Amino acid sequence: MDDLIARANKYATSAGRTGEGQYRAAEKDERSARWLGWVSTALSAVVGASIFAQWVQAYPLPFGLAAIVAAALTAVQRTSKLDERAEAHRVAGAEYGRLRRRADMLRLRLEGGDVKRAMGLVELEQIGEDLSELAKKTRALPDSIYEPAAKKFNEKHPEYSMIAPTHAGGVVARSEGTTIQYLVVQAKKGPREWVLPKGHIERDESPEQAARREVLEETGVETAVRDVLDTVEFSAPSGRVKAQFFLMEVVGEGPPREGRERKWLNFDEAMDGLRFKEARRLVCQAHALLRNTTGNSVRSSVAPASGSG
């Protein structure tokens, strides 16, 4: 089923990127229509207003040019049908969104074993045909619109990346009275920098197992995975890194095995203490989950052992 899941993911990604581009094209046409309408109306008002009659007689050339420009802009606005184009792009964006959701639901059903291979092939073929038909009916997007839209979609939806994570880490939380605290550790190459614990996923190790092991090795804190957070991608000297993060809670504490200092910070302190914006974003995501999810309590802190910050 992996090939069908990959194809469903490909269709969903394609539909999502194109839908994002259609919405971006709609916004561009709407801006152009507003600009043309405003400028042509303003110029027509200036040329036609009686208060400027003496100026028109005194300066016939510039006011004549203004009248020509106003008429030209009005004609461009009428013939280009920018408002209609914008609406067509919005409708296309909605249609691509509908197809993306169909591909998403099919992928989930394939992953869950709820669809047999033959039926999955039929549904995939239909989604592919619908994508092709929609592409024929809609206005093509120039690269200047599609490429930024695709990049934006990829940033907003990292879940569509089929590249397996290379690293795993955790946002570890505990309760200290009524305050939620988050675990940070000294960076290996910058002892004055504080980071979230993470590390490389070993062979035959799941991301969850790697996250628990890396947190234990770097901070001495034993954890249990509570929820899945976002992935983070960045370039490193060793190559491209894709790190899967988890919301984790404390099971026990001991001394850090790598000799790196650790600290527990409340939310505001974490926002100030973490240098990288992606780390701050992950803590924000974890904080929202803990505050908004039913049964949002985390384990209370245990007695800190030596080496804790």
C-alpha positions in Angstrom: 0.0 0.0 0.0 3.0 2.3 0.4 2.9 3.2 -3.3 -0.8 4.2 -3.1 -0.2 6.2 0.0 2.7 8.0 -1.7 0.5 8.8 -4.8 -2.4 10.1 -2.7 0.1 12.3 -0.9 1.5 13.5 -4.2 -2.0 14.4 -5.4 -2.9 16.2 -2.2 0.4 18.2 -2.3 -0.2 19.1 -6.0 -3.7 20.2 -5.3 -2.7 22.2 -2.2 0.1 24.1 -4.0 -2.0 24.9 -7.0 -5.0 26.0 -4.8 -2.6 28.3 -2.8 -1.5 29.8 -6.2 -5.1 30.3 -7.3 -5.9 32.2 -4.2 -2.8 34.3 -4.6 -3.7 35.1 -8.2 -7.2 36.1 -7.1 -5.7 38.6 -4.6 -3.4 40.0 -7.2 -6.2 40.6 -9.7 -8.3 42.2 -6.9 -5.5 44.6 -6.1 -5.0 45.5 -9.7 -8.8 46.1 -10.2 -8.9 48.3 -7.1 -5.8 50.3 -8.3 -7.2 50.8 -11.9 -10.6 51.8 -10.6 -9.2 54.3 -8.0 -6.7 56.0 -10.5 -9.2 56.2 -13.4 -11.9 57.6 -11.1 -9.5 60.1 -9.6 -8.3 61.3 -13.0 -11.8 61.6 -14.4 -12.9 63.6 -11.4 -10.0 66.0 -11.7 -10.5 66.5 -15.5 -14.3 66.8 -15.3 -14.7 68.9 -12.2 -15.8 72.5 -12.9 -13.4 73.8 -10.2 -10.5 72.9 -12.4 -12.0 74.5 -15.6 -9.6 77.4 -15.5 -6.6 75.0 -15.0 -7.8 73.0 -18.0 -7.8 76.1 -20.2 -4.4 77.2 -18.8 -2.7 73.8 -19.0 -4.5 72.0 -21.8 -1.7 69.5 -22.5 -1.3 67.8 -19.1 -5.0 67.8 -18.5 -5.6 66.4 -21.9 -3.1 63.6 -21.2 -4.8 63.0 -17.9 -8.1 62.6 -19.7 -6.6 60.1 -22.1 -4.9 58.1 -19.3 -8.2 58.0 -17.4 -10.1 56.7 -20.5 -7.4 54.2 -21.2 -7.4 52.9 -17.6 -11.2 52.6 -17.7 -11.0 50.7 -21.0 -8.3 48.3 -19.5 -10.4 47.7 -16.4 -13.4 46.9 -18.6 -11.7 44.7 -21.1 -9.4 42.8 -18.6 -12.4 41.8 -16.4 -10.1 41.6 -13.4 -13.0 41.2 -11.0 -14.3 38.2 -13.0 -10.8 36.7 -13.2 -10.3 37.1 -9.4 -13.6 35.3 -8.7 -12.7 32.5 -11.1 -9.3 32.1 -9.3 -11.1 31.9 -6.0 -13.5 29.3 -7.3 -10.6 27.3 -8.7 -8.8 27.5 -5.3 -11.8 26.1 -3.5 -12.1 23.3 -6.0 -8.4 22.4 -5.6 -8.9 22.5 -1.8 -11.8 20.0 -2.2 -9.6 17.6 -4.2 -6.8 18.0 -1.6 -9.2 16.9 1.2 -10.4 13.9 -0.9 -6.7 12.8 -1.4 -6.1 13.4 2.3 -9.0 11.3 3.4 -8.0 8.5 1.0 -4.5 8.5 2.3 -5.8 8.2 5.9 -8.0 5.3 4.9 -5.2 3.6 3.1 -2.9 4.0 6.2 -5.6 2.7 8.4 -6.2 -0.4 6.2 -9.8 0.6 5.6 -9.5 0.4 1.8 -8.5 -2.5 -0.3 -5.9 -2.0 -3.0 -8.3 -2.4 -5.9 -10.6 0.2 -4.5 -7.7 2.5 -3.6 -6.5 2.4 -7.2 -10.0 3.3 -8.5 -10.3 6.3 -6.2 -6.7 7.4 -7.0 -7.4 7.3 -10.7 -10.6 9.3 -10.3 -8.8 12.0 -8.2 -6.0 12.2 -10.9 -8.6 12.6 -13.7 -10.4 15.3 -11.7 -7.2 17.1 -11.2 -6.5 17.0 -14.9 -9.9 18.2 -15.8 -9.7 21.1 -13.3 -6.3 22.1 -14.7 -7.9 22.3 -18.2 -10.7 24.5 -17.0 -8.7 27.0 -14.9 -6.3 29.7 -15.9 -2.7 28.7 -15.8 -0.5 30.2 -13.2 2.7 32.0 -14.1 5.9 30.9 -12.3 6.0 34.3 -10.5 2.8 33.3 -8.7 3.0 29.5 -8.5 6.6 29.2 -7.1 6.0 31.5 -4.1 2.7 29.8 -3.5 4.2 26.3 -3.5 6.9 27.4 -1.1 4.3 29.0 1.2 2.2 25.8 1.1 5.2 23.6 1.9 6.0 25.9 4.9 2.4 25.7 6.2 2.0 22.0 5.6 5.2 20.1 6.4 3.1 17.0 7.0 3.1 16.4 3.3 6.8 15.8 3.1 7.4 12.1 2.7 11.0 12.3 3.7 11.4 10.4 7.0 12.7 12.4 10.0 16.4 12.1 10.6 16.3 13.5 14.1 13.8 13.5 17.0 13.4 15.6 20.1 11.0 16.7 22.8 9.3 19.7 24.4 9.3 18.2 27.9 6.8 19.7 30.4 6.2 19.4 34.1 3.9 21.2 36.6 5.4 23.3 39.3 2.4 24.3 41.4 0.1 26.0 38.9 2.9 26.8 36.5 3.9 24.7 33.5 7.7 24.5 33.1 9.6 23.5 30.0 13.0 21.7 29.8 15.9 23.3 28.0 19.6 22.2 27.8 22.9 23.8 26.9 23.8 23.7 23.2 26.8 21.4 22.5 28.7 24.1 20.5 27.4 27.1 22.5 27.3 26.7 26.2 25.6 30.1 26.6 22.8 29.0 24.3 19.7 27.1 25.4 18.0 24.6 23.1 15.4 21.9 23.1 16.9 18.4 23.5 17.1 16.4 20.3 19.4 14.1 18.4 19.8 11.6 15.5 17.5 8.7 15.0 19.5 5.5 15.1 18.8 2.5 12.8 15.8 0.4 13.8 14.7 3.1 16.2 11.4 4.9 15.9 11.2 8.7 16.3 9.4 8.3 19.6 12.2 6.0 20.9 14.9 8.3 19.7 13.2 11.4 21.3 13.0 9.6 24.7 16.6 8.4 24.4 18.0 11.7 23.4 16.2 13.6 26.1 17.5 11.1 28.7 21.1 11.3 27.4 21.2 15.1 27.1 19.3 16.1 30.2 19.0 13.0 32.5 15.2 13.3 32.4 13.2 10.1 31.8 10.0 10.9 29.8 6.9 9.5 28.2 5.5 10.7 24.9 2.2 12.6 25.3 1.5 14.0 21.8 3.1 14.6 18.4 4.2 18.1 17.6 5.5 19.6 14.3 8.6 18.7 12.4 11.4 21.2 11.9 13.7 21.2 8.9 17.0 23.1 8.5 20.4 22.8 6.9 23.4 21.6 9.0 27.1 20.9 8.0 26.2 17.2 7.8 23.3 17.8 5.4 19.6 18.5 5.6 18.0 17.8 9.0 14.3 16.9 9.5 13.5 16.7 13.3 10.3 15.3 14.6 9.3 16.8 18.0 7.0 15.4 20.6 5.2 16.8 23.7 6.6 14.8 26.6 6.1 14.6 30.3 8.5 13.7 33.1 8.7 10.1 34.5 11.9 10.6 36.5 15.0 12.8 36.8 18.7 11.9 37.2 22.0 13.6 36.4 22.6 14.5 32.7 24.8 11.8 31.0 26.6 14.3 28.7 27.5 16.8 31.4 25.4 19.6 29.9 23.5 21.8 32.2 19.7 21.8 32.1 17.1 24.3 33.2 13.3 24.4 33.7 11.7 27.6 32.4 8.1 28.8 32.5 6.5 29.8 29.3 7.7 33.5 29.3 11.2 32.5 30.3 11.3 29.9 27.5 10.2 32.5 25.0 13.1 34.8 26.2 15.7 32.0 26.6 15.3 30.0 23.4 17.3 31.6 20.6 15.7 29.9 17.6 12.2 30.8 16.5 11.3 27.2 15.6 12.1 26.1 19.1 9.8 28.9 20.4 7.1 27.9 18.0 7.2 24.3 19.3 6.9 25.5 22.9 4.0 27.6 21.9 2.3 24.6 20.2 2.9 22.5 23.3 1.7 25.2 25.6 -1.6 25.5 23.6 -2.1 21.8 23.7 -1.6 21.7 27.5 -3.9 24.6 28.1 -6.7 23.7 25.6 -6.8 19.9 25.7 -9.1 18.0 28.0 -7.2 16.6 30.9 -4.4 19.0 30.3 -2.5 18.4 33.6 1.1 17.3 33.4 3.0 15.4 36.1 4.3 17.4 39.0 8.0 17.8 39.3 10.0 15.2 41.1 12.9 16.0 43.5 15.7 17.3 41.3 18.9 15.3 41.3 22.4 16.7 40.9 23.2 18.3 37.6 19.8 20.0 37.3 19.5 23.6 36.5 
